């Protein structure tokens, strides 16, 4: 297959390496010419410098034929736009990476059916591993309906530990994402603004969890409004 990847992120590079190893033809698009120059010494694929959300750049990458477009930049909105443009250009399959949970419904409305949700995927793997290896872990054996959700840490929460959040009983923070890094957490893990929390939430606790995170965002917005006044 001929696969076009937008975004020389760590995930984008790893995906390109795997596809090349499996014998596929890859074209990698990124705005950073210097990064592409370095990658040219490591990856046996095509490179295009430019904005991957532009039709002209995608048509150049498409060439005579391409089987799929995978948008793996670190910005969800860019990935969504690139996927929509890719459909119009003629890619048979478009696959954007989406991190923010609230954008999943938008993708559904836009009929973007093939999505990459890395944080949720990692979380599901962790939960599955815990269920298989420890009967007591997270009490998940008796709560099969746990949802895996992703929450963004706002300024009011930054500096606190997981324990400080005073989360509902049926909520367990599984992992934390910081930039492109993901790690397991302990109760004393200290949070930073912009961190992502990958959380297992029982249905009866989801409303309370949403309230906690919404309150944090609301307090931040209220403070910012006060500063502007």
C-alpha positions as CSV (number, residue, x, y, z in Angstrom):
1,X,0.0,0.0,0.0
2,X,0.9,3.6,-0.4
3,X,0.4,5.5,2.8
4,X,0.7,9.3,3.3
5,X,1.4,10.4,6.9
6,X,0.9,14.0,8.0
7,X,3.1,15.0,11.0
8,X,6.6,13.9,11.9
9,X,5.6,13.5,15.5
10,X,7.1,10.7,17.6
11,X,4.0,8.7,16.8
12,X,4.1,9.6,13.1
13,X,7.7,8.5,12.9
14,X,7.1,5.3,14.7
15,X,4.1,4.6,12.4
16,X,6.2,5.3,9.3
17,X,9.0,3.0,10.5
18,X,6.5,0.1,11.1
19,X,4.8,0.6,7.7
20,X,8.2,0.7,5.9
21,X,9.3,-2.4,7.7
22,X,6.2,-4.2,6.6
23,X,6.9,-3.3,3.0
24,X,4.6,-0.4,2.4
25,X,5.4,2.8,0.5
26,X,5.3,5.8,2.8
27,X,5.2,9.6,2.2
28,X,5.8,11.8,5.2
29,X,4.6,15.4,5.3
30,X,5.7,18.0,7.8
31,X,6.2,21.7,8.0
32,X,9.7,21.4,9.6
33,X,12.2,21.1,6.8
34,X,15.1,20.6,9.3
35,X,13.4,17.6,10.9
36,X,12.7,16.1,7.5
37,X,16.3,16.5,6.5
38,X,17.4,14.5,9.6
39,X,14.7,11.8,9.0
40,X,15.9,11.4,5.4
41,X,19.0,9.8,6.8
42,X,16.9,7.3,8.8
43,X,13.8,6.5,6.9
44,X,13.5,5.0,3.4
45,X,10.4,7.0,2.3
46,X,9.2,10.1,0.5
47,X,9.2,13.5,2.2
48,X,7.2,16.6,1.5
49,X,7.8,19.9,3.3
50,X,4.5,21.8,3.8
51,X,1.2,22.1,5.5
52,X,-0.5,18.7,5.2
53,X,-4.0,20.2,5.6
54,X,-3.6,22.1,2.2
55,X,-5.2,20.4,-0.8
56,X,-2.2,21.3,-3.0
57,X,0.2,19.5,-0.6
58,X,-2.0,16.5,-0.3
59,X,-2.4,16.2,-4.1
60,X,1.4,16.3,-4.4
61,X,1.6,13.4,-1.9
62,X,-1.3,11.5,-3.5
63,X,0.4,11.5,-6.9
64,X,-1.2,8.9,-9.2
65,X,-2.6,6.9,-6.3
66,X,-2.5,6.5,-2.5
67,X,-4.4,4.1,-0.4
68,X,-4.7,6.0,2.9
69,X,-4.0,9.3,4.6
70,X,-3.0,9.2,8.3
71,X,-3.0,12.6,10.2
72,X,-0.7,12.3,13.2
73,X,0.2,15.9,14.1
74,X,0.0,16.9,17.8
75,X,-3.0,19.1,17.0
76,X,-6.5,17.6,16.8
77,X,-8.0,20.4,14.8
78,X,-5.2,20.1,12.2
79,X,-5.8,16.4,12.0
80,X,-9.5,16.8,11.5
81,X,-9.1,19.4,8.8
82,X,-6.4,17.3,7.0
83,X,-8.8,14.3,7.1
84,X,-11.6,16.3,5.5
85,X,-9.3,17.6,2.8
86,X,-8.0,14.1,2.2
87,X,-11.5,12.8,1.5
88,X,-12.0,15.6,-1.1
89,X,-8.6,14.9,-2.6
90,X,-9.6,11.3,-3.2
91,X,-7.9,9.2,-0.5
92,X,-9.8,5.9,-0.1
93,X,-9.3,6.0,3.7
94,X,-8.5,8.9,6.0
95,X,-7.4,8.3,9.6
96,X,-7.0,11.3,12.0
97,X,-5.5,11.0,15.5
98,X,-7.8,12.5,18.1
99,X,-6.8,13.1,21.7
100,X,-9.6,15.3,23.1
101,X,-12.6,13.3,23.9
102,X,-15.0,16.2,23.2
103,X,-14.0,16.1,19.6
104,X,-15.1,12.5,19.0
105,X,-18.7,13.5,18.5
106,X,-17.6,16.2,16.0
107,X,-15.7,13.5,14.0
108,X,-18.8,11.4,14.0
109,X,-20.9,14.3,12.7
110,X,-18.3,14.9,10.0
111,X,-18.4,11.1,9.1
112,X,-14.8,10.5,10.0
113,X,-15.2,6.9,11.0
114,X,-11.6,5.7,11.3
115,X,-10.0,7.4,14.3
116,X,-6.8,6.9,16.2
117,X,-7.4,7.6,20.0
118,X,-4.0,6.8,21.5
119,X,-4.7,7.7,25.1
120,X,-7.9,5.6,25.2
121,X,-6.1,2.8,23.5
122,X,-3.3,2.8,26.0
123,X,-5.8,3.0,28.9
124,X,-7.8,0.1,27.6
125,X,-4.5,-2.0,27.4
126,X,-3.6,-1.0,30.9
127,X,-7.1,-1.9,32.3
128,X,-7.1,-5.2,30.4
129,X,-3.6,-6.0,31.9
130,X,-4.8,-5.2,35.4
131,X,-7.9,-7.2,35.0
132,X,-5.9,-10.3,33.8
133,X,-3.1,-10.1,36.4
134,X,-4.7,-8.9,39.6
135,X,-8.1,-9.8,40.9
136,X,-8.1,-6.8,43.3
137,X,-6.8,-4.2,40.8
138,X,-9.2,-1.3,40.6
139,X,-12.1,-3.7,41.4
140,X,-12.5,-3.9,37.7
141,X,-13.5,-7.6,37.7
142,X,-16.8,-6.7,39.2
143,X,-17.2,-3.4,37.2
144,X,-17.1,-4.5,33.6
145,X,-18.9,-1.3,32.5
146,X,-16.0,1.0,33.3
147,X,-15.6,3.8,30.7
148,X,-12.1,4.9,29.7
149,X,-12.2,8.7,29.5
150,X,-9.6,11.5,29.0
151,X,-9.6,14.7,31.0
152,X,-7.3,17.8,30.6
153,X,-5.8,19.3,33.7
154,X,-6.5,23.0,34.1
155,X,-4.6,25.6,36.1
156,X,-6.7,25.2,39.3
157,X,-5.7,21.6,39.5
158,X,-2.0,22.0,38.6
159,X,0.4,21.4,41.5
160,X,-2.0,19.0,43.2
161,X,-1.4,15.3,43.5
162,X,-3.9,12.6,42.4
163,X,-4.9,12.1,46.0
164,X,-5.6,15.9,46.3
165,X,-8.3,15.6,43.6
166,X,-10.6,13.8,46.1
167,X,-12.1,11.7,43.2
168,X,-15.2,9.6,43.6
169,X,-14.8,6.0,44.8
170,X,-15.5,4.4,41.5
171,X,-13.0,6.5,39.6
172,X,-9.4,5.4,39.1
173,X,-6.7,7.5,37.3
174,X,-4.9,4.9,35.2
175,X,-2.3,6.9,33.4
176,X,-1.1,10.5,32.7
177,X,0.0,11.9,29.4
178,X,2.5,14.8,29.4
179,X,3.4,16.0,25.9
180,X,4.0,12.8,24.0
181,X,4.9,10.8,27.1
182,X,2.5,8.5,28.9
183,X,3.1,7.0,32.3
184,X,1.3,5.1,35.1
185,X,0.4,7.2,38.1
186,X,0.4,6.8,41.9
187,X,-1.7,8.7,44.4
188,X,1.3,11.1,45.0
189,X,1.9,11.8,41.4
190,X,1.9,15.6,41.0
191,X,0.0,17.2,38.1
192,X,1.0,20.0,35.8
193,X,-1.2,22.2,33.7
194,X,-1.9,20.7,30.4
195,X,-1.5,17.1,31.6
196,X,-4.0,14.6,30.3
197,X,-5.6,12.1,32.8
198,X,-6.6,8.7,31.4
199,X,-9.3,7.6,33.8
200,X,-11.5,4.5,34.3
201,X,-14.9,5.7,35.4
202,X,-17.9,3.7,36.5
203,X,-21.2,4.9,35.0
204,X,-22.6,6.0,38.3
205,X,-19.5,8.2,39.0
206,X,-19.2,9.8,35.6
207,X,-21.5,12.7,36.3
208,X,-19.6,13.6,39.5
209,X,-16.3,13.3,37.6
210,X,-17.5,15.6,34.9
211,X,-18.6,18.1,37.5
212,X,-15.2,18.0,39.2
213,X,-13.4,18.7,35.9
214,X,-16.0,21.3,34.8
215,X,-15.6,23.1,38.1
216,X,-11.8,23.3,37.6
217,X,-12.3,24.8,34.1
218,X,-15.0,27.2,35.4
219,X,-12.8,28.5,38.2
220,X,-10.0,29.1,35.7
221,X,-12.3,31.0,33.3
222,X,-13.7,33.1,36.2
223,X,-10.3,34.0,37.3
224,X,-9.2,35.0,33.8
225,X,-12.4,37.1,33.4
226,X,-11.6,38.9,36.6
227,X,-8.1,39.7,35.5
228,X,-9.4,41.2,32.3
229,X,-11.8,43.4,34.2
